[in-house]
Amino acid sequence: MIADISPDQHRLIELDIPNDVRFIERVVERVQRECRDLQFAQRQVMLNVPVALTEALSNAILRGNADDPTKTVHVRALVDSSRLVIEVRDQGTGFDIDACTVDVSTETLEREDGRGLFLMRKLMDRVECVATGPGSTVRLILNRA
Amino acid sequence: MSFTIKKESDVVVVDVEGQLIVGNRQELKQKVLDELERGGRKFLIDFSQTGYIDSSGLGVLVSLSKKIREQGGELRLANLNDDLKTLFELTKLDTLFQIADTRERALQSF
C-alpha cells in the first residue's frame, strides 16, 4: 500500500562536491533516494533524474569548471510532494551550453558528443541555464508524475 | 560498476554492471579496443545488469561502433530495459544499433 504524502513534506539536499566525475554517482544516488521516498514514478527515479542530473554535473565539472581539480560544484536539490528542483552551480567563467549541443537527427547520429543538453531537456519539465557570477547555474525542474 | 568481458564462440561479450557514464566510459572503450586489437570482430554488449547510461556513455557506444565497423566488424546490443530503450529512442540511436531482446538472440544473429 502506498502511503499518502502530506503536501508540506519536503527534503533538501545541499552539498559541495570536489570537481571530479567520480563523485557524480553518489550525488545521483542521494537525490534518487529522496525522490523514491516521496513517491516519484519509478521511471522518473530510474531514468529522468539520474540521466539529467549526471548531465548537469558532468557539464559543471568538465565544461564549467574546465576539469580544474581546485574547484568545486555546489548542488542544491529540493524535493517535495509536487516536484524536484535541482540547481548545479560551477565556479567557472561561464560557458555556452547551447554551443556544446547538436540537434539529434540522422545527420548527427554518429557524433560522439553533444547529446547532454538535449537529454536534460527531454527528461526534465524545465531546464534553465543562468549566469550567477561567479560561475553558472543549471536548474532542472521535474514535476512528480 | 564494472565491465566483464568473455568470449562466447567468436563473439566478444561485454557485460555492463552498474552505470555507463562519464566516470567509467573510457574504461569500457579501452577494453573493447584492446579486444579489437587482438582480432575480435564480433562484439555484443549486454545491458541486463545496467542501471542508467548518460550522453557520454551513449557517445562511447557510437564511437566504438564506428571503430569496429572500420575494421570490418560489428557491434550489437542486448537486454535494454524499458528505460534504456527510451533513451535510445529519444536519441534515435535505436536506428544505429542492432538491438536484441536477449543475449541468446543477439548471439544467434551474428
gemmi code that builds the backbone of each chain (N, CA, C; Angstrom):
import gemmi

chains = {
    "A": [
        ("MET", (0.839, -1.207, 0.000), (0.000, 0.000, 0.000), (0.873, 1.256, 0.000)),
        ("ILE", (0.499, 2.223, -0.782), (1.294, 3.446, -0.885), (0.778, 4.480, 0.109)),
        ("ALA", (1.677, 4.939, 0.958), (1.272, 5.941, 1.959), (1.052, 7.288, 1.294)),
        ("ASP", (0.119, 8.054, 1.824), (-0.097, 9.404, 1.301), (1.063, 10.290, 1.709)),
        ("ILE", (1.347, 11.261, 0.881), (2.411, 12.214, 1.216), (1.747, 13.536, 1.541)),
        ("SER", (2.102, 14.093, 2.676), (1.478, 15.375, 3.014), (2.081, 16.454, 2.112)),
        ("PRO", (1.258, 17.447, 1.730), (1.708, 18.464, 0.775), (2.907, 19.267, 1.266)),
        ("ASP", (3.084, 19.337, 2.596), (4.195, 20.162, 3.094), (5.470, 19.346, 3.329)),
        ("GLN", (5.430, 18.066, 2.969), (6.609, 17.236, 3.154), (7.665, 17.599, 2.110)),
        ("HIS", (8.873, 17.804, 2.548), (9.916, 18.086, 1.571), (11.279, 17.661, 2.104)),
        ("ARG", (12.225, 17.493, 1.200), (13.598, 17.121, 1.560), (14.531, 18.076, 0.841)),
        ("LEU", (15.555, 18.510, 1.566), (16.533, 19.409, 0.959), (17.922, 18.781, 1.054)),
        ("ILE", (18.589, 18.745, -0.070), (19.985, 18.289, -0.107), (20.814, 19.469, -0.563)),
        ("GLU", (21.838, 19.792, 0.198), (22.702, 20.899, -0.218), (24.136, 20.457, 0.068)),
        ("LEU", (24.964, 20.414, -0.951), (26.335, 19.972, -0.735), (27.290, 20.500, -1.799)),
        ("ASP", (28.554, 20.551, -1.420), (29.614, 20.896, -2.359), (30.416, 19.636, -2.614)),
        ("ILE", (30.669, 19.363, -3.901), (31.471, 18.174, -4.218), (32.751, 18.598, -4.926)),
        ("PRO", (33.818, 17.807, -4.752), (35.048, 18.094, -5.494), (34.784, 18.040, -7.004)),
        ("ASN", (35.607, 18.731, -7.752), (35.410, 18.778, -9.208), (35.951, 17.497, -9.848)),
        ("ASP", (35.238, 16.403, -9.621), (35.717, 15.092, -10.052), (34.496, 14.251, -10.436)),
        ("VAL", (34.512, 13.725, -11.649), (33.342, 12.982, -12.130), (33.049, 11.730, -11.300)),
        ("ARG", (34.030, 11.275, -10.521), (33.795, 10.082, -9.699), (32.789, 10.340, -8.574)),
        ("PHE", (32.503, 11.615, -8.300), (31.544, 11.935, -7.228), (30.097, 12.003, -7.746)),
        ("ILE", (29.945, 11.931, -9.049), (28.599, 12.106, -9.625), (27.612, 11.061, -9.107)),
        ("GLU", (28.037, 9.808, -9.124), (27.102, 8.737, -8.753), (26.552, 8.889, -7.337)),
        ("ARG", (27.427, 9.341, -6.411), (26.972, 9.496, -5.019), (25.879, 10.548, -4.916)),
        ("VAL", (26.049, 11.651, -5.627), (25.038, 12.712, -5.605), (23.738, 12.193, -6.212)),
        ("VAL", (23.875, 11.502, -7.332), (22.687, 10.974, -8.013), (21.935, 10.009, -7.102)),
        ("GLU", (22.670, 9.139, -6.424), (22.017, 8.161, -5.540), (21.231, 8.862, -4.424)),
        ("ARG", (21.795, 9.932, -3.871), (21.095, 10.660, -2.784), (19.801, 11.286, -3.283)),
        ("VAL", (19.879, 11.902, -4.448), (18.673, 12.556, -4.988), (17.638, 11.500, -5.382)),
        ("GLN", (18.105, 10.404, -5.968), (17.178, 9.317, -6.326), (16.447, 8.800, -5.084)),
        ("ARG", (17.200, 8.644, -3.975), (16.620, 8.118, -2.736), (15.491, 9.022, -2.242)),
        ("GLU", (15.737, 10.333, -2.272), (14.707, 11.267, -1.791), (13.481, 11.233, -2.703)),
        ("CYS", (13.718, 11.161, -3.997), (12.588, 11.114, -4.940), (11.789, 9.822, -4.743)),
        ("ARG", (12.498, 8.730, -4.480), (11.817, 7.450, -4.242), (10.963, 7.555, -2.969)),
        ("ASP", (11.541, 8.152, -1.937), (10.816, 8.296, -0.670), (9.552, 9.139, -0.847)),
        ("LEU", (9.640, 10.131, -1.722), (8.471, 10.995, -1.935), (7.613, 10.496, -3.106)),
        ("GLN", (7.830, 9.239, -3.440), (6.967, 8.503, -4.371), (6.885, 9.106, -5.781)),
        ("PHE", (8.020, 9.539, -6.262), (8.073, 9.876, -7.680), (7.934, 8.565, -8.462)),
        ("ALA", (7.490, 8.660, -9.701), (7.291, 7.457, -10.515), (8.624, 6.734, -10.699)),
        ("GLN", (8.524, 5.424, -10.804), (9.724, 4.584, -10.954), (10.590, 5.045, -12.136)),
        ("ARG", (9.934, 5.371, -13.240), (10.697, 5.801, -14.418), (11.448, 7.106, -14.140)),
        ("GLN", (10.808, 7.996, -13.395), (11.485, 9.258, -13.052), (12.700, 8.990, -12.176)),
        ("VAL", (12.539, 8.054, -11.236), (13.644, 7.746, -10.311), (14.789, 7.036, -11.036)),
        ("MET", (14.445, 6.169, -11.986), (15.464, 5.334, -12.621), (16.001, 5.883, -13.941)),
        ("LEU", (15.272, 6.837, -14.548), (15.720, 7.354, -15.848), (15.871, 8.878, -15.842)),
        ("ASN", (14.753, 9.568, -15.661), (14.790, 11.027, -15.807), (15.789, 11.687, -14.862)),
        ("VAL", (15.669, 11.367, -13.570), (16.514, 12.044, -12.581), (17.996, 11.685, -12.752)),
        ("PRO", (18.355, 10.399, -12.776), (19.782, 10.105, -12.842), (20.458, 10.602, -14.119)),
        ("VAL", (19.782, 10.460, -15.256), (20.441, 10.859, -16.504), (20.585, 12.387, -16.568)),
        ("ALA", (19.495, 13.105, -16.276), (19.568, 14.573, -16.369), (20.541, 15.148, -15.344)),
        ("LEU", (20.535, 14.606, -14.130), (21.448, 15.124, -13.105), (22.900, 14.799, -13.452)),
        ("THR", (23.138, 13.607, -13.971), (24.506, 13.259, -14.399), (24.992, 14.225, -15.472)),
        ("GLU", (24.103, 14.565, -16.400), (24.488, 15.514, -17.461), (24.833, 16.884, -16.870)),
        ("ALA", (23.999, 17.358, -15.948), (24.237, 18.682, -15.359), (25.553, 18.693, -14.572)),
        ("LEU", (25.801, 17.622, -13.836), (27.028, 17.566, -13.029), (28.259, 17.431, -13.917)),
        ("SER", (28.195, 16.611, -14.939), (29.390, 16.468, -15.786), (29.646, 17.749, -16.583)),
        ("ASN", (28.586, 18.451, -16.977), (28.780, 19.749, -17.639), (29.479, 20.731, -16.707)),
        ("ALA", (29.035, 20.754, -15.448), (29.627, 21.682, -14.474), (31.097, 21.352, -14.227)),
        ("ILE", (31.399, 20.063, -14.100), (32.766, 19.632, -13.773), (33.708, 19.811, -14.970)),
        ("LEU", (33.262, 19.334, -16.128), (34.177, 19.293, -17.280), (34.175, 20.572, -18.115)),
        ("ARG", (33.012, 21.228, -18.209), (32.947, 22.446, -19.034), (32.974, 23.690, -18.163)),
        ("GLY", (32.049, 23.804, -17.238), (32.001, 24.996, -16.383), (33.304, 25.189, -15.624)),
        ("ASN", (33.712, 24.173, -14.899), (34.952, 24.255, -14.111), (36.170, 23.783, -14.889)),
        ("ALA", (35.993, 23.472, -16.161), (37.088, 23.094, -17.068), (37.987, 22.004, -16.461)),
        ("ASP", (37.372, 21.061, -15.761), (38.102, 19.910, -15.193), (39.200, 20.333, -14.215)),
        ("ASP", (39.056, 21.503, -13.614), (40.056, 22.035, -12.684), (39.847, 21.413, -11.293)),
        ("PRO", (40.837, 20.625, -10.813), (40.648, 19.914, -9.536), (40.599, 20.819, -8.301)),
        ("THR", (40.958, 22.092, -8.460), (40.914, 23.001, -7.302), (39.510, 23.582, -7.099)),
        ("LYS", (38.635, 23.350, -8.072), (37.287, 23.925, -7.974), (36.301, 22.922, -7.377)),
        ("THR", (35.129, 23.414, -7.049), (34.062, 22.551, -6.520), (32.758, 22.824, -7.282)),
        ("VAL", (31.804, 21.954, -7.076), (30.473, 22.133, -7.664), (29.460, 22.123, -6.518)),
        ("HIS", (28.585, 23.117, -6.529), (27.563, 23.198, -5.484), (26.255, 22.612, -6.025)),
        ("VAL", (25.650, 21.746, -5.216), (24.392, 21.112, -5.625), (23.329, 21.401, -4.570)),
        ("ARG", (22.172, 21.837, -5.040), (21.038, 22.051, -4.134), (19.830, 21.362, -4.764)),
        ("ALA", (19.262, 20.431, -4.032), (18.094, 19.710, -4.562), (16.961, 19.795, -3.559)),
        ("LEU", (15.840, 20.300, -4.000), (14.662, 20.394, -3.143), (13.576, 19.492, -3.741)),
        ("VAL", (13.180, 18.507, -2.956), (12.160, 17.567, -3.416), (10.939, 17.730, -2.528)),
        ("ASP", (9.789, 17.892, -3.127), (8.573, 17.895, -2.311), (7.500, 17.053, -2.997)),
        ("SER", (6.297, 17.152, -2.489), (5.253, 16.255, -2.985), (4.830, 16.581, -4.419)),
        ("SER", (5.233, 17.731, -4.924), (4.813, 18.069, -6.287), (5.951, 18.091, -7.305)),
        ("ARG", (7.175, 18.397, -6.855), (8.236, 18.477, -7.859), (9.628, 18.394, -7.257)),
        ("LEU", (10.577, 18.232, -8.160), (12.000, 18.223, -7.804), (12.645, 19.428, -8.485)),
        ("VAL", (13.381, 20.205, -7.701), (14.141, 21.312, -8.291), (15.612, 21.121, -7.906)),
        ("ILE", (16.453, 20.973, -8.914), (17.888, 20.790, -8.661), (18.639, 21.974, -9.244)),
        ("GLU", (19.550, 22.516, -8.468), (20.436, 23.557, -9.000), (21.869, 23.055, -8.901)),
        ("VAL", (22.595, 23.164, -9.998), (24.003, 22.748, -10.047), (24.819, 23.974, -10.434)),
        ("ARG", (25.675, 24.412, -9.503), (26.434, 25.645, -9.762), (27.935, 25.355, -9.823)),
        ("ASP", (28.561, 25.818, -10.900), (30.010, 25.641, -11.019), (30.723, 26.932, -10.629)),
        ("GLN", (32.057, 26.914, -10.697), (32.840, 28.101, -10.332), (33.612, 28.631, -11.541)),
        ("GLY", (33.118, 28.330, -12.714), (33.828, 28.743, -13.921), (33.485, 30.159, -14.337)),
        ("THR", (33.953, 30.498, -15.531), (33.721, 31.841, -16.048), (32.526, 31.858, -17.001)),
        ("GLY", (31.789, 30.772, -16.993), (30.620, 30.702, -17.866), (30.949, 30.000, -19.165)),
        ("PHE", (29.995, 29.246, -19.683), (30.187, 28.596, -20.981), (28.851, 28.534, -21.680)),
        ("ASP", (28.932, 28.498, -22.981), (27.705, 28.494, -23.775), (27.236, 27.056, -23.954)),
        ("ILE", (26.293, 26.673, -23.138), (25.843, 25.276, -23.166), (25.215, 24.918, -24.514)),
        ("ASP", (24.572, 25.896, -25.135), (23.945, 25.606, -26.431), (24.988, 25.312, -27.506)),
        ("ALA", (26.182, 25.917, -27.344), (27.238, 25.689, -28.331), (27.778, 24.266, -28.247)),
        ("CYS", (27.537, 23.620, -27.111), (28.027, 22.244, -26.917), (26.954, 21.234, -27.297)),
        ("THR", (25.934, 21.686, -27.978), (24.775, 20.828, -28.236), (24.534, 20.675, -29.727)),
        ("VAL", (24.194, 19.469, -30.134), (23.800, 19.264, -31.522), (22.351, 18.814, -31.546)),
        ("ASP", (21.677, 19.099, -32.632), (20.324, 18.571, -32.787), (20.435, 17.082, -33.056)),
        ("VAL", (19.571, 16.332, -32.400), (19.602, 14.895, -32.636), (18.852, 14.616, -33.932)),
        ("SER", (19.591, 14.162, -34.936), (18.986, 13.866, -36.229), (19.821, 12.780, -36.889)),
        ("THR", (19.362, 12.324, -38.030), (20.107, 11.262, -38.704), (21.488, 11.756, -39.130)),
        ("GLU", (21.616, 13.075, -39.383), (22.917, 13.624, -39.807), (23.928, 13.614, -38.666)),
        ("THR", (23.440, 13.781, -37.445), (24.359, 13.877, -36.299), (24.420, 12.583, -35.493)),
        ("LEU", (23.790, 11.551, -36.051), (23.651, 10.299, -35.315), (24.991, 9.731, -34.859)),
        ("GLU", (26.020, 9.864, -35.684), (27.300, 9.235, -35.370), (28.261, 10.163, -34.636)),
        ("ARG", (27.762, 11.291, -34.148), (28.621, 12.153, -33.326), (28.760, 11.557, -31.937)),
        ("GLU", (29.974, 11.683, -31.384), (30.191, 11.081, -30.071), (29.639, 11.973, -28.949)),
        ("ASP", (29.643, 13.301, -29.161), (29.246, 14.201, -28.073), (28.030, 15.046, -28.474)),
        ("GLY", (27.588, 15.902, -27.568), (26.562, 16.877, -27.916), (25.140, 16.500, -27.550)),
        ("ARG", (24.956, 15.357, -26.844), (23.587, 14.939, -26.521), (23.162, 15.331, -25.102)),
        ("GLY", (24.065, 15.940, -24.334), (23.805, 16.216, -22.918), (22.623, 17.132, -22.669)),
        ("LEU", (22.652, 18.319, -23.265), (21.562, 19.277, -23.051), (20.261, 18.751, -23.652)),
        ("PHE", (20.391, 18.106, -24.804), (19.217, 17.508, -25.443), (18.515, 16.549, -24.477)),
        ("LEU", (19.296, 15.691, -23.831), (18.701, 14.727, -22.897), (18.106, 15.426, -21.674)),
        ("MET", (18.822, 16.430, -21.152), (18.275, 17.160, -19.999), (16.900, 17.732, -20.344)),
        ("ARG", (16.814, 18.340, -21.524), (15.546, 18.971, -21.920), (14.442, 17.942, -22.150)),
        ("LYS", (14.816, 16.786, -22.675), (13.816, 15.740, -22.923), (13.328, 15.108, -21.626)),
        ("LEU", (14.220, 15.015, -20.646), (13.901, 14.240, -19.442), (13.369, 15.092, -18.288)),
        ("MET", (13.561, 16.407, -18.381), (13.061, 17.301, -17.338), (11.888, 18.107, -17.881)),
        ("ASP", (11.049, 18.640, -16.995), (9.966, 19.506, -17.458), (10.499, 20.885, -17.820)),
        ("ARG", (11.589, 21.258, -17.151), (12.154, 22.576, -17.457), (13.657, 22.568, -17.161)),
        ("VAL", (14.429, 23.212, -18.030), (15.872, 23.359, -17.812), (16.219, 24.819, -18.004)),
        ("GLU", (16.837, 25.400, -16.985), (17.222, 26.816, -17.084), (18.727, 26.914, -16.872)),
        ("CYS", (19.380, 27.705, -17.705), (20.807, 27.942, -17.541), (20.976, 29.420, -17.215)),
        ("VAL", (21.471, 29.708, -16.022), (21.577, 31.111, -15.618), (23.002, 31.440, -15.190)),
        ("ALA", (23.465, 32.608, -15.615), (24.778, 33.080, -15.172), (24.582, 33.661, -13.777)),
        ("THR", (25.267, 33.095, -12.791), (25.072, 33.551, -11.419), (26.256, 34.371, -10.929)),
        ("GLY", (27.321, 34.407, -11.666), (28.505, 35.208, -11.399), (28.969, 35.286, -9.951)),
        ("PRO", (30.076, 34.683, -9.573), (30.890, 33.878, -10.485), (30.291, 32.480, -10.663)),
        ("GLY", (30.504, 31.949, -11.833), (30.000, 30.608, -12.131), (28.648, 30.635, -12.811)),
        ("SER", (28.237, 29.474, -13.233), (26.929, 29.325, -13.887), (26.101, 28.307, -13.124)),
        ("THR", (24.799, 28.479, -13.206), (23.895, 27.537, -12.548), (22.953, 26.933, -13.579)),
        ("VAL", (22.832, 25.619, -13.513), (21.817, 24.938, -14.317), (20.725, 24.491, -13.351)),
        ("ARG", (19.495, 24.867, -13.667), (18.363, 24.497, -12.815), (17.485, 23.502, -13.559)),
        ("LEU", (17.258, 22.362, -12.923), (16.425, 21.312, -13.516), (15.148, 21.189, -12.703)),
        ("ILE", (14.028, 21.154, -13.386), (12.753, 21.042, -12.678), (11.976, 19.843, -13.258)),
        ("LEU", (11.529, 18.986, -12.357), (10.750, 17.817, -12.774), (9.505, 17.713, -11.898)),
        ("ASN", (8.341, 17.750, -12.526), (7.097, 17.582, -11.780), (6.866, 16.119, -11.452)),
        ("ARG", (6.417, 15.847, -10.256), (6.202, 14.463, -9.855), (5.073, 13.843, -10.675)),
        ("ALA", (5.346, 12.677, -11.244), (4.313, 12.001, -12.049), (3.496, 11.089, -11.164)),
    ],
    "B": [
        ("MET", (30.412, -0.419, -10.227), (30.269, -0.517, -11.668), (31.499, -1.187, -12.251)),
        ("SER", (31.246, -2.122, -13.156), (32.383, -2.806, -13.772), (31.968, -3.393, -15.118)),
        ("PHE", (32.982, -3.804, -15.843), (32.748, -4.413, -17.149), (33.399, -5.786, -17.148)),
        ("THR", (32.631, -6.789, -17.555), (33.187, -8.136, -17.639), (33.202, -8.536, -19.098)),
        ("ILE", (34.361, -9.017, -19.537), (34.483, -9.421, -20.937), (34.717, -10.918, -21.015)),
        ("LYS", (33.931, -11.593, -21.841), (34.194, -13.012, -22.082), (33.923, -13.335, -23.545)),
        ("LYS", (34.471, -14.455, -23.980), (34.275, -14.880, -25.371), (33.222, -15.976, -25.400)),
        ("GLU", (32.234, -15.819, -26.253), (31.269, -16.886, -26.476), (31.375, -17.235, -27.954)),
        ("SER", (32.006, -18.375, -28.232), (32.384, -18.745, -29.589), (33.312, -17.652, -30.117)),
        ("ASP", (32.978, -17.027, -31.235), (33.880, -15.975, -31.733), (33.341, -14.566, -31.426)),
        ("VAL", (32.390, -14.493, -30.501), (31.813, -13.189, -30.150), (32.396, -12.703, -28.813)),
        ("VAL", (32.855, -11.456, -28.806), (33.317, -10.846, -27.560), (32.091, -10.258, -26.859)),
        ("VAL", (31.773, -10.779, -25.671), (30.581, -10.326, -24.961), (31.001, -9.479, -23.754)),
        ("VAL", (30.431, -8.286, -23.683), (30.765, -7.374, -22.583), (29.521, -7.171, -21.726)),
        ("ASP", (29.626, -7.453, -20.437), (28.535, -7.165, -19.503), (28.830, -5.851, -18.795)),
        ("VAL", (27.848, -4.950, -18.822), (27.998, -3.658, -18.144), (27.231, -3.734, -16.824)),
        ("GLU", (27.970, -3.758, -15.743), (27.324, -3.856, -14.425), (27.330, -2.484, -13.755)),
        ("GLY", (26.138, -1.935, -13.501), (26.044, -0.596, -12.905), (25.785, 0.434, -13.988)),
        ("GLN", (26.372, 1.599, -13.820), (26.091, 2.680, -14.774), (27.164, 2.737, -15.869)),
        ("LEU", (26.781, 3.266, -17.019), (27.761, 3.579, -18.062), (27.701, 5.096, -18.237)),
        ("ILE", (28.629, 5.773, -17.585), (28.557, 7.239, -17.549), (29.942, 7.849, -17.722)),
        ("VAL", (29.994, 9.147, -17.595), (31.209, 9.898, -17.861), (32.409, 9.388, -17.051)),
        ("GLY", (32.163, 8.872, -15.857), (33.263, 8.452, -14.998), (33.905, 7.132, -15.384)),
        ("ASN", (33.236, 6.298, -16.177), (33.825, 4.991, -16.496), (33.805, 4.641, -17.980)),
        ("ARG", (33.350, 5.570, -18.792), (33.212, 5.251, -20.227), (34.557, 4.903, -20.868)),
        ("GLN", (35.646, 5.579, -20.415), (36.958, 5.322, -21.033), (37.421, 3.898, -20.775)),
        ("GLU", (37.038, 3.380, -19.603), (37.428, 2.006, -19.256), (36.773, 1.025, -20.233)),
        ("LEU", (35.483, 1.252, -20.503), (34.791, 0.377, -21.454), (35.434, 0.502, -22.837)),
        ("LYS", (35.688, 1.737, -23.236), (36.243, 1.974, -24.558), (37.582, 1.236, -24.712)),
        ("GLN", (38.430, 1.376, -23.713), (39.756, 0.768, -23.800), (39.668, -0.749, -23.850)),
        ("LYS", (38.778, -1.322, -23.033), (38.646, -2.786, -23.002), (38.197, -3.327, -24.357)),
        ("VAL", (37.240, -2.631, -24.960), (36.741, -3.100, -26.260), (37.803, -2.890, -27.342)),
        ("LEU", (38.482, -1.747, -27.293), (39.531, -1.504, -28.307), (40.670, -2.510, -28.177)),
        ("ASP", (40.984, -2.919, -26.952), (42.014, -3.951, -26.756), (41.604, -5.255, -27.433)),
        ("GLU", (40.323, -5.599, -27.296), (39.830, -6.829, -27.922), (39.837, -6.704, -29.452)),
        ("LEU", (39.536, -5.517, -29.929), (39.560, -5.264, -31.378), (40.995, -5.431, -31.899)),
        ("GLU", (41.928, -4.912, -31.132), (43.353, -5.020, -31.463), (43.799, -6.482, -31.500)),
        ("ARG", (43.229, -7.272, -30.587), (43.595, -8.698, -30.522), (42.916, -9.515, -31.626)),
        ("GLY", (42.082, -8.872, -32.442), (41.481, -9.578, -33.571), (39.986, -9.822, -33.460)),
        ("GLY", (39.392, -9.451, -32.340), (37.938, -9.612, -32.197), (37.215, -8.750, -33.230)),
        ("ARG", (36.174, -9.296, -33.830), (35.402, -8.525, -34.827), (33.902, -8.534, -34.531)),
        ("LYS", (33.452, -9.508, -33.760), (32.029, -9.554, -33.404), (31.914, -9.193, -31.928)),
        ("PHE", (31.168, -8.122, -31.662), (31.047, -7.623, -30.285), (29.582, -7.529, -29.878)),
        ("LEU", (29.320, -7.963, -28.644), (27.972, -7.844, -28.095), (28.087, -7.201, -26.711)),
        ("ILE", (27.342, -6.118, -26.517), (27.296, -5.518, -25.178), (25.945, -5.841, -24.570)),
        ("ASP", (25.983, -6.467, -23.394), (24.772, -6.916, -22.708), (24.479, -5.955, -21.547)),
        ("PHE", (23.278, -5.361, -21.576), (22.916, -4.345, -20.575), (21.956, -4.879, -19.507)),
        ("SER", (21.893, -6.195, -19.360), (20.910, -6.743, -18.401), (21.201, -6.307, -16.969)),
        ("GLN", (22.431, -5.938, -16.677), (22.757, -5.529, -15.298), (23.103, -4.042, -15.219)),
        ("THR", (22.594, -3.274, -16.194), (22.949, -1.860, -16.266), (21.852, -0.987, -15.666)),
        ("GLY", (22.262, 0.035, -14.917), (21.313, 0.981, -14.349), (20.923, 2.034, -15.364)),
        ("TYR", (21.749, 3.040, -15.512), (21.451, 4.075, -16.495), (22.690, 4.426, -17.308)),
        ("ILE", (22.462, 5.107, -18.413), (23.541, 5.496, -19.329), (23.388, 6.991, -19.588)),
        ("ASP", (24.481, 7.737, -19.525), (24.382, 9.167, -19.835), (24.868, 9.435, -21.270)),
        ("SER", (24.922, 10.696, -21.651), (25.285, 11.017, -23.034), (26.719, 10.598, -23.349)),
        ("SER", (27.596, 10.622, -22.342), (28.973, 10.183, -22.576), (29.019, 8.692, -22.857)),
        ("GLY", (28.205, 7.945, -22.108), (28.136, 6.505, -22.335), (27.586, 6.200, -23.720)),
        ("LEU", (26.549, 6.922, -24.123), (25.996, 6.732, -25.472), (27.051, 7.078, -26.518)),
        ("GLY", (27.790, 8.154, -26.246), (28.838, 8.591, -27.180), (29.913, 7.545, -27.367)),
        ("VAL", (30.274, 6.877, -26.295), (31.291, 5.827, -26.400), (30.774, 4.659, -27.237)),
        ("LEU", (29.510, 4.328, -27.075), (28.942, 3.240, -27.883), (28.979, 3.598, -29.368)),
        ("VAL", (28.653, 4.862, -29.668), (28.686, 5.319, -31.062), (30.116, 5.240, -31.608)),
        ("SER", (31.055, 5.709, -30.813), (32.454, 5.718, -31.237), (32.975, 4.292, -31.449)),
        ("LEU", (32.638, 3.392, -30.526), (33.099, 2.003, -30.664), (32.477, 1.343, -31.888)),
        ("SER", (31.202, 1.622, -32.099), (30.522, 1.036, -33.253), (31.240, 1.422, -34.553)),
        ("LYS", (31.615, 2.698, -34.617), (32.314, 3.213, -35.805), (33.672, 2.525, -36.000)),
        ("LYS", (34.429, 2.466, -34.906), (35.779, 1.875, -34.981), (35.708, 0.390, -35.345)),
        ("ILE", (34.731, -0.308, -34.794), (34.601, -1.742, -35.083), (34.210, -1.944, -36.544)),
        ("ARG", (33.289, -1.102, -37.028), (32.881, -1.206, -38.433), (34.048, -0.921, -39.372)),
        ("GLU", (34.878, 0.061, -38.995), (36.050, 0.395, -39.818), (36.999, -0.792, -39.968)),
        ("GLN", (36.963, -1.683, -38.993), (37.824, -2.878, -39.039), (37.077, -4.087, -39.598)),
        ("GLY", (35.902, -3.832, -40.166), (35.135, -4.912, -40.769), (34.315, -5.724, -39.783)),
        ("GLY", (34.164, -5.208, -38.578), (33.420, -5.944, -37.562), (32.053, -5.360, -37.310)),
        ("GLU", (31.423, -5.846, -36.230), (30.088, -5.351, -35.895), (29.856, -5.354, -34.386)),
        ("LEU", (29.163, -4.313, -33.930), (28.803, -4.204, -32.515), (27.290, -4.305, -32.397)),
        ("ARG", (26.826, -5.233, -31.573), (25.387, -5.352, -31.331), (25.106, -5.230, -29.836)),
        ("LEU", (23.863, -4.889, -29.528), (23.477, -4.658, -28.131), (22.346, -5.611, -27.743)),
        ("ALA", (22.260, -5.898, -26.451), (21.174, -6.779, -25.989), (20.701, -6.387, -24.603)),
        ("ASN", (19.459, -6.800, -24.324), (18.885, -6.683, -22.969), (18.733, -5.257, -22.454)),
        ("LEU", (18.262, -4.350, -23.303), (17.975, -2.996, -22.814), (16.634, -3.035, -22.070)),
        ("ASN", (16.601, -2.512, -20.862), (15.300, -2.435, -20.181), (14.477, -1.290, -20.784)),
        ("ASP", (13.252, -1.116, -20.336), (12.378, -0.117, -20.965), (12.946, 1.301, -20.866)),
        ("ASP", (13.581, 1.613, -19.731), (14.161, 2.955, -19.566), (15.303, 3.176, -20.558)),
        ("LEU", (16.151, 2.171, -20.693), (17.275, 2.304, -21.630), (16.777, 2.350, -23.077)),
        ("LYS", (15.730, 1.573, -23.356), (15.151, 1.628, -24.717), (14.673, 3.046, -25.008)),
        ("THR", (14.019, 3.668, -24.031), (13.536, 5.040, -24.205), (14.693, 5.982, -24.531)),
        ("LEU", (15.791, 5.792, -23.820), (16.964, 6.636, -24.040), (17.481, 6.500, -25.483)),
        ("PHE", (17.529, 5.266, -25.963), (17.989, 5.034, -27.335), (16.992, 5.602, -28.349)),
        ("GLU", (15.710, 5.522, -28.028), (14.704, 6.049, -28.957), (14.761, 7.580, -28.992)),
        ("LEU", (14.895, 8.199, -27.827), (14.963, 9.669, -27.768), (16.114, 10.198, -28.620)),
        ("THR", (17.234, 9.501, -28.557), (18.437, 9.969, -29.263), (18.547, 9.374, -30.673)),
        ("LYS", (17.550, 8.601, -31.049), (17.493, 7.919, -32.347), (18.601, 6.878, -32.531)),
        ("LEU", (19.274, 6.553, -31.462), (20.359, 5.573, -31.575), (19.825, 4.155, -31.771)),
        ("ASP", (18.514, 3.986, -31.558), (17.925, 2.673, -31.853), (17.981, 2.384, -33.347)),
        ("THR", (18.201, 3.438, -34.157), (18.298, 3.216, -35.605), (19.744, 2.914, -36.035)),
        ("LEU", (20.679, 3.184, -35.158), (22.093, 2.964, -35.486), (22.553, 1.560, -35.100)),
        ("PHE", (21.979, 1.053, -34.001), (22.431, -0.232, -33.474), (21.422, -1.335, -33.744)),
        ("GLN", (21.952, -2.538, -33.912), (21.081, -3.701, -33.921), (20.918, -4.137, -32.467)),
        ("ILE", (19.669, -4.105, -31.993), (19.403, -4.357, -30.574), (18.531, -5.606, -30.438)),
        ("ALA", (19.008, -6.573, -29.653), (18.237, -7.815, -29.445), (17.634, -7.829, -28.047)),
        ("ASP", (16.496, -8.530, -27.929), (15.830, -8.610, -26.623), (16.628, -9.456, -25.635)),
        ("THR", (17.291, -10.476, -26.150), (18.041, -11.359, -25.248), (19.453, -11.567, -25.785)),
        ("ARG", (20.308, -11.999, -24.891), (21.692, -12.302, -25.249), (21.741, -13.439, -26.281)),
        ("GLU", (20.883, -14.455, -26.072), (20.878, -15.616, -26.966), (20.515, -15.196, -28.395)),
        ("ARG", (19.472, -14.376, -28.486), (19.060, -13.916, -29.826), (20.160, -13.103, -30.483)),
        ("ALA", (20.819, -12.276, -29.685), (21.897, -11.454, -30.246), (23.029, -12.334, -30.742)),
        ("LEU", (23.376, -13.356, -29.967), (24.475, -14.248, -30.366), (24.111, -15.006, -31.638)),
        ("GLN", (22.841, -15.433, -31.715), (22.413, -16.176, -32.909), (22.406, -15.292, -34.147)),
        ("SER", (22.279, -13.991, -33.948), (22.101, -13.090, -35.097), (23.412, -12.791, -35.820)),
        ("PHE", (24.530, -13.130, -35.191), (25.820, -12.847, -35.868), (26.045, -13.817, -37.016)),
    ],
}
model = gemmi.Model(1)
for chain_id, residues in chains.items():
    chain = gemmi.Chain(chain_id)
    for i, (resn, *xyz) in enumerate(residues, 1):
        res = gemmi.Residue()
        res.name, res.seqid = resn, gemmi.SeqId(i, " ")
        for name, pos in zip(("N", "CA", "C"), xyz):
            atom = gemmi.Atom()
            atom.name, atom.element = name, gemmi.Element(name[0])
            atom.pos, atom.b_iso = gemmi.Position(*pos), 0.0
            res.add_atom(atom)
        chain.add_residue(res)
    model.add_chain(chain)
structure = gemmi.Structure()
structure.add_model(model)
structure.setup_entities()
